[in-house]
Structure formats: structure tokens, C-alpha cells
Amino acid sequence: MLRYAVFFLILVVVFIVAVVFAAINPAPIRLDLAFTQVETTTSLAMLGFVAAGWLCGMLCAGFFQLRLYAERRRLRKSLRIAEAELNSLRSLPKDDAY
């Protein structure tokens, strides 16, 4: 419950900061994006850049997570093979083990 309260409090603080930032910077700006020009407010431009950075971070984290899942799957497969070999060696009579 405390975790949700802290998360909600942080969300409210970020929202208040965003509203104050938008109120302080109402002037329009022109963005030249190599292929087009866009006129927008500073707060919307910042929101767009934050969203683009967040998406890029999530994409990179997703690729890292996929690599971890692949490695985990490979390790589990090798563990199953090693356990099967160990069980087959345990089932051998003592005389055959030497």
C-alpha cells in the first residue's frame, strides 16, 4: 500500500512540475527537423522529447530482456541435459562405475 502511495505522490509532483513548466513557457518555438519544420510550444516539445527518450529506453531494455530470456532458455536446456546424465550415472551399478 505504501508503494502505491509513494508512486501516486511522485506522479502528482511530476504533473505539477509539468503544469508549472508549461505555464512559465507559453511562447511558441519552431523546430527544424531536417525534413520539416514544426511550430509548437516548449512544453509540448519537451513532452515529445521525453516520450521519445522513454520509448527508446524501453526498446533497448526490451532487447536486453530478450537476450536474457534466450540465455536463460539455453542454460535451462543444458541443466536438463546435465541432470539427465547425472541420473543415468546414478542408476549404474557400483561395479560398472569404476
PETA-V813122 format. One line per field, one symbol per residue. psi: psi as a letter, one per 30 degrees, with the letter a starting at -180 (. if undefined). A space follows every 10 residues. Layout:
# PETA-V813122
psi: ???
This chain:
# PETA-V813122
psi: eeeeeeeeee eeeeeeeeee eeeeifkklk kjheflkkkl leeeeeeeee eeeeeeeeee eeeeeeeeee eeeeeeeeee eeeeeeeeef fkleeff.
